[in-house]
Amino acid sequence: FFRCLCLSLSPLPLNFRLLTRNTSSLCECVRLPRMSEVLPGPGLSSSPELAPVGQPGPDGSDPQDESAAQRMSMHDLLCEKLLRGQPLVSRVCVAGRRVAQTETLKVMFRDLVNPAKYGLEAPQQGAPPAFTGIYIETPANLLALVEGEPKHLLKLLVALQGSKLRADRIDPLHVASYTDDIPNRCFTKWLVLDTTAQGQLVSQPSEEVMAAEIANSLGRLMDAAEVLVAKDKLSSESLKSLHSDSLPTVGLIDSIIDCGHCLTLEEFLEVFNSPMDIKLQGELVWPVPPPLKY
């Protein structure tokens, strides 16, 4: 069996699960708020703007005349409180080993994060682009951390898996982490940089050790990016010069690829981008049970 490290990396306390093929179900790693964060306080209805039946609303209108579509259900309330009017944003990290070390892959990844490739409109004034994050290339391998809406990230991963350049120049990519719901983006743009920091391979790369190493390394990288964003100095040059110790090393990326715990990109898409195949227990035994009589 192979395993996939699914890490919840965010400014919140670290919270991660290991998704394995030999588990009975795939667990999502999502922080759920306390009910007091999303539900109204004591004495308030779930739709405070709606007056009780028989009484006029705040604007003098009769609530009986309002259509059902305009009434806030509990589901609507939860979505409004949880998402706060913002789209859901996810984060994925992939790592791979370069086959042709003389050729750079920066152009390929720059094309992959181009919103026009997926028919997406340009962001509005002040809004972040569809894809933010960083591409890090070393003399031997690479690591890409991408932030975006889940449906857009999935399209990007499918395009990456189907890229001929990737097939010719990168050994199978591995998904080091995937967070389905992040509070906010750590990057405000797409960065590309090179690093030669060798580092060391992770000794005794068990699931727990690798989970901690990946969480700590990506956590340092995102913390450094947030510091620069707060100072309005986020760039590849500033990240490399001021926070070089926060960049993943060659040894860590090699450990992610060779540890045997992370799903390859092909395996990840097979699990999360394939239609569900539901099998009844009766289909797995012989002889086949007779049809039920009603």
C-alpha positions, 0 to 999 in steps of 0.5 A: 500500500502507498500513502499520501501525506495530507497536511493542513498547513496554515497560520492555525495550529498544525493539524494533519492526517495521513491518507492511506489506501488501506483505510476504510475511508479518505479523511478530509483535513478541515478545521471546523469552527465552533458552533458559537462562531457560526450560529446566532447567539441566544435568543436570536433566530437563524435569520435575524433579518426576517420578522416573525410571522404576522409581524412587519419586517424591519422595512415594513414589508410583509414577510409572507410576501417574500419568496422562499428563495430569499429566506436564509436557510441554516445552510446559507447561514453557515456558508456565509459565516464560513466563507465570508463571501470569499471563494474557497481556496486550497493549497497543493505542494508537488515535488519531482526529480529533474531528468534533464538537469541542463534544461529548466522547467520554469517556463512550463510552470509559468504557462501552467499558472497562466489563467488564460490557459483555463479560460479564466478571466483576469482578476479584478482590481485588488484581487489576487490572481487565480494562482499564487505560490512559488516554484523552486528549482534546484540542480537536481529536483524541484518543488512547487507550492500552488494556491488557488480555488480547488476546481482551478487547482485540479485543472492545473494538476491534470494539465501538469500530468498530461504535459509532454514536457513533464513526461520528458524532463521530470520523474513522476511527480509526488504530492507532498501535501494538499490542504482543502481549505486554507484561511488565506493565501500566503503568497500574493503572486507567482514566484520563481527562484533557484536554490543550491542549498543541499541539506541532508536526507531525512534519516528514518523517514517514517510517516510521522517523521516525514509529516513533521519534516514537510510541515516544518519546511513548508511552514517556514517557507509560508511564514517567510512569505507572509512577513514579506507580504506584510512589508510589501516586499514579496519577490524572489530576490527578497525571499532568497536574500532575506530568508534563504534558510526558509527555502526547502533543500535538495535533501528534503525534496529528495526525501519527499520523492524517495520516502514512499509515503507520498502519492505520485501525481498520477495516483493522486488524480486517480483517487481524487479526479476519477468517478466513484466506482461503487461496488456492492458487497454481493458483487465480490463473492461467489456464487452471486446472491439471488435477487431479492424478492419484494 
